[in-house]
Amino acid sequence: MKSHLFLLIVSTFLFFSCSKDKHEDIVRSPIQNTCENEGMNKILYTECCLEGPQHARPDEIITITYTSNFEGGSYDWDVLGGSLVLVEGANTPTAKFRAGKNFKKDSIRAYSVARDTPLGAPACSEVIVITAK
């Protein structure tokens, strides 16, 4: 009988402690195209982020920035859809792209490999999506 009473008390405690989660934490929408809350201070694994605008107009030049928890040795930028063109910043952590005349939506992938370190050469890749305004 004591074990049933103990189990009831523990399960009641767990129910009430778990049910007090803030509602805003549950329904918060993801923040796209920002590195604001990434917390790039982990050193056990590589982590990277791309930051830039969510939208672009045709012929507009946009800037995308790559950040990581390691110092990059090389940076590669790839436009996955073909409607953005790299105009400045090849092999740098910040690049500029021009949206094409019929721009609707495209994705950019950045990839970086760090200089050789005693632990190897960490690498990280991230994709950002941009849509028309």
PEFEN-V195074 format. One record per residue. N is the residue number from 1. RES is the residue in one small letter. PHI is phi in whole degrees, -180 to 180 (999 if undefined). Layout:
# PEFEN-V195074
[[N	RES	PHI] [N	RES	PHI]]
This chain:
# PEFEN-V195074
[[1	m	999] [2	k	-64] [3	s	-67] [4	h	-67] [5	l	-66] [6	f	-63] [7	l	-62] [8	l	-64] [9	i	-66] [10	v	-64] [11	s	-67] [12	t	-65] [13	f	-61] [14	l	-64] [15	f	-60] [16	f	-72] [17	s	-72] [18	c	-82] [19	s	-85] [20	k	-99] [21	d	-64] [22	k	-67] [23	h	-62] [24	e	-64] [25	d	-70] [26	i	-80] [27	v	-102] [28	r	-63] [29	s	-80] [30	p	-67] [31	i	-93] [32	q	-92] [33	n	64] [34	t	-139] [35	c	-107] [36	e	-55] [37	n	-113] [38	e	-75] [39	g	64] [40	m	-77] [41	n	-108] [42	k	-83] [43	i	-114] [44	l	-85] [45	y	-152] [46	t	-82] [47	e	-144] [48	c	-144] [49	c	-154] [50	l	-113] [51	e	-130] [52	g	180] [53	p	-71] [54	q	-84] [55	h	-134] [56	a	-147] [57	r	-97] [58	p	-55] [59	d	71] [60	e	-77] [61	i	-101] [62	i	-117] [63	t	-114] [64	i	-120] [65	t	-119] [66	y	-101] [67	t	-126] [68	s	-153] [69	n	-89] [70	f	-137] [71	e	-80] [72	g	-75] [73	g	-101] [74	s	-142] [75	y	-132] [76	d	-121] [77	w	-116] [78	d	-128] [79	v	-92] [80	l	-85] [81	g	-107] [82	g	90] [83	s	-98] [84	l	-121] [85	v	-125] [86	l	-69] [87	v	-112] [88	e	-163] [89	g	101] [90	a	-59] [91	n	61] [92	t	-133] [93	p	-75] [94	t	-126] [95	a	-132] [96	k	-115] [97	f	-129] [98	r	-106] [99	a	-77] [100	g	-70] [101	k	-62] [102	n	-107] [103	f	-62] [104	k	-123] [105	k	-164] [106	d	-158] [107	s	-128] [108	i	-122] [109	r	-114] [110	a	-114] [111	y	-137] [112	s	-134] [113	v	-122] [114	a	-76] [115	r	-63] [116	d	-56] [117	t	-125] [118	p	-60] [119	l	-96] [120	g	113] [121	a	-118] [122	p	-66] [123	a	-138] [124	c	-153] [125	s	-134] [126	e	-147] [127	v	-121] [128	i	-124] [129	v	-112] [130	i	-126] [131	t	-117] [132	a	-72] [133	k	-75]]
